[in-house]
Amino acid sequence: MASSTKFLCVLGLVLLVGTVVDGAGECGRSTPDNEAMKLAPCVGAAQDANAAVPGGCCAQIKRFSQNPKCLCAVLLSDTAKASGVQPEVALTIPKRCNFANRPVGYKCGAYTLP
């Protein structure tokens, strides 16, 4: 529960500071940090490979599965890091959600999507 609260506080801070994106980046007009804020239901699953992945998390991750560049940017974002997300665990969430069309083998920095 404390990690969820920490995550939400970090997300709120990012919202307060806010960044305006004029061009299109990995996630279109939104920044990876802003998109990471939508992944609050995933915090536990992104910190513990044995934790069940909530349905709300799978629903949010599914939005990114068709855009692996955005998915990687979100899961490796400063917001995700600040909330205690472990990239090697977070990148297993699409597989743990049983998405058949996930981007298997896609390179995310030093990591590879399983």
FENCOR-V100286 format. One record per backbone hydrogen bond with DSSP energy under -0.5 kcal/mol. NH is the residue of the N-H (numbers start at 1). CO is the residue of the C=O. E is the energy in kcal/mol with one decimal. If there is no record, write none. Layout:
nh->(NH;NH)
co->(CO;CO)
e->(E;E)
This chain:
nh->(5;6;7;8;9;10;11;12;13;14;15;16;17;18;21;22;25;25;27;28;30;35;36;37;38;39;40;42;43;46;47;47;48;51;54;57;58;59;60;61;62;63;63;64;64;65;66;67;70;71;71;72;73;74;75;76;77;81;82;83;84;85;86;87;89;90;90;91;92;93;96;97;98;99;100;102;104;105;106;108;109;111;113)
co->(1;2;3;4;5;6;7;8;9;10;11;12;13;14;19;20;23;28;30;25;27;31;32;33;35;36;37;39;40;42;43;44;44;48;52;54;54;55;56;57;58;59;60;60;61;61;62;64;67;64;67;68;69;70;71;72;74;77;78;79;81;80;46;85;86;46;86;87;89;90;92;93;95;94;98;99;102;113;103;111;107;108;106)
e->(-2.1;-2.5;-2.6;-2.5;-2.3;-2.5;-2.5;-2.5;-2.2;-2.3;-2.2;-2.4;-2.6;-3.2;-0.6;-0.6;-0.5;-3.0;-0.5;-1.6;-1.3;-2.3;-2.3;-1.1;-1.4;-1.9;-0.8;-2.3;-1.5;-2.1;-0.6;-0.9;-1.4;-1.6;-0.7;-0.6;-2.1;-2.4;-1.6;-2.9;-2.4;-0.8;-0.6;-0.6;-1.1;-1.1;-0.5;-2.1;-0.7;-0.5;-2.4;-2.7;-2.0;-2.8;-2.6;-1.8;-1.4;-2.4;-2.8;-1.2;-1.7;-2.2;-2.3;-0.7;-1.4;-0.5;-3.1;-2.4;-1.7;-1.7;-2.5;-1.9;-1.7;-2.0;-0.6;-0.9;-2.2;-3.2;-1.9;-3.4;-0.6;-2.5;-2.8)
